[in-house]
Every structure is written in C-alpha cells, then in structure tokens.
Amino acid sequence: MAPTTPLGAKQTTMPFGNFEAPFNLPFLADACGATYVRALDRVPRTPVGQAMLEGLKKRGFVFIEALSPCPTLYQRRNKRGDGADELKF
C-alpha cells in the first residue's frame, strides 16, 4: 500500500482495502511552490527523459513523478481484469 493508492483498493498489505484517502503528490509539489510539476503514468505522452530535460531548464524546485506500476496483481485483487485491461482504461 502506498500514499497514492486509491480509496478502497486492495493490496497484500491491506486485504480489506485502503481506508485512507490517497495523497496527490503533484498537487502537494505545486502548493509548495514547484516551478515545474509533471506526473507521468504507464504509457506517457511525454517520455521521462524529455520531462527531465524540460525540468532542468527551470529555476527552483522541480517535481517529476514517474510511476511504473505493476498492474497485473493489483488488477486481479481488485477484480478489474488484467494488465492489458488497465492499459486500455
């Protein structure tokens, strides 16, 4: 379970589901005054390397969140199909 896990989602460490509201890290970085905030997930439109180069051009605090989840077990545990179903979603 992680601070960004959706409410109610089941994992090995929380078999009855997450009972805490998820934490939105990009919003937190923005509120802290980040000059560049980028969140990349699964199959991003912007490659991580490109986002890093853009971030390096900015002055100040830069936040790049690059998620690389393993959807297979998560999907099965939460009855949402398999990894391919998650990518289609």
C-alpha positions in Angstrom: 0.0 0.0 0.0 1.3 3.5 -0.8 0.1 7.0 0.0 -1.2 7.3 -3.6 -3.2 4.0 -3.6 -6.9 4.7 -4.4 -9.5 4.6 -1.6 -10.9 1.0 -1.2 -8.2 -0.6 -3.3 -6.9 -4.0 -2.0 -3.3 -5.0 -1.7 -1.3 -7.7 0.0 -0.7 -5.4 3.0 -4.3 -4.2 3.1 -6.5 -7.2 2.1 -9.7 -5.4 3.2 -9.0 -2.3 1.1 -7.3 1.1 1.6 -9.3 3.1 4.1 -7.2 6.3 3.8 -7.8 9.0 1.1 -5.0 9.0 -1.5 -2.3 11.7 -1.4 -1.9 13.7 -4.6 1.8 14.4 -4.9 1.8 16.8 -7.9 -0.8 19.0 -6.1 1.4 19.0 -3.0 4.5 20.0 -5.1 2.6 22.7 -6.7 1.4 24.0 -3.3 5.0 24.0 -2.1 6.0 26.4 -5.0 7.4 24.0 -7.6 8.3 25.8 -10.8 7.8 22.6 -12.9 5.4 19.8 -12.0 5.0 16.7 -14.2 3.2 13.5 -13.5 3.9 10.6 -15.9 2.0 7.3 -15.7 2.1 4.0 -17.6 2.4 5.0 -21.3 3.2 8.7 -21.1 2.8 11.1 -24.0 5.9 12.8 -22.8 8.9 10.4 -22.3 10.6 10.7 -18.8 13.8 11.9 -20.4 12.1 14.7 -22.2 10.3 15.8 -18.9 13.7 15.7 -17.1 15.3 17.9 -19.8 12.4 20.4 -19.5 12.7 20.3 -15.7 16.4 21.0 -15.8 15.7 24.2 -17.8 13.6 25.6 -14.9 14.9 27.5 -11.9 13.9 26.4 -8.5 12.1 23.4 -7.2 11.2 20.8 -9.9 9.0 17.8 -9.3 8.7 14.9 -11.7 6.6 11.9 -10.7 7.2 8.9 -12.9 5.0 6.0 -12.0 5.8 2.5 -13.1 3.1 0.3 -11.6 2.8 -3.5 -11.9 -0.9 -3.7 -12.7 -1.2 -7.5 -13.0 -1.7 -8.4 -9.3 -3.4 -5.1 -8.5 -6.0 -5.7 -11.3 -6.7 -9.3 -10.2 -7.0 -8.4 -6.5 -9.4 -5.6 -7.3 -11.4 -7.5 -9.9 -10.5 -5.1 -12.7 -9.3 -7.6 -15.3 -5.6 -7.9 -16.1 -2.7 -5.6 -17.1 -4.0 -5.2 -20.6 -7.4 -4.0 -19.4 -5.7 -1.4 -17.2 -3.7 0.0 -20.2 -6.9 0.2 -22.3 -8.7 2.0 -19.4 
